[in-house]
Amino acid sequence: MEKNQLLIEAARPLVMYLRKTCNPHVSVIVTQTGAEVVEGILTTGTEFDYPKSANATLTDQDLIDNPHFKDAGFQKGDSVIISEGNGRIEATGVN
């Protein structure tokens, strides 16, 4: 029998238990040693302002637009990871 099918058959009784006895905010964490019923009481929602980052090679324009890159010792052509978040842009050198 396929692993996925085994999982489906093993989980079905637990899913039915949750549907019959719990509200939609309840989950079960199953490990090799037991099961734990947990309930989501408070959530931040699904949207977070995660910092965005990308690999980049600094250009002259980057050094003009963000003088703190030059102040930190970065030069044109340096490979960096550019991170944007909390209203500021940061660069981290890449070896």
C-alpha positions, 0 to 999 in steps of 0.5 A: 500500500502506498505511504500516502494511502496509509496516512489517509487511512490512519488520519481519517478517524482522528479527523472524524473525531475533530469534526464531531467533538471540536470547533474549527480552531482545534488541531492535533499534533501527532508524534511518535509518542502521542497526540496533543490537542491544541486550540488557536485562541488568538492569531495575528492573521495571515499577513505579516510585513516580512522583510524582502531580500535579494542578492545583488551586485552594487552599482554606482547608482546604489551607492548614490541612492543609499550613501550608507552603503559607501559609508559602510565600506561597500564598493561598486561591484560588491556582491551583497544581500539587500534587505528591505524592512522597517522602512530602511534598506540594508546590505550584507556582504557576501563572500 
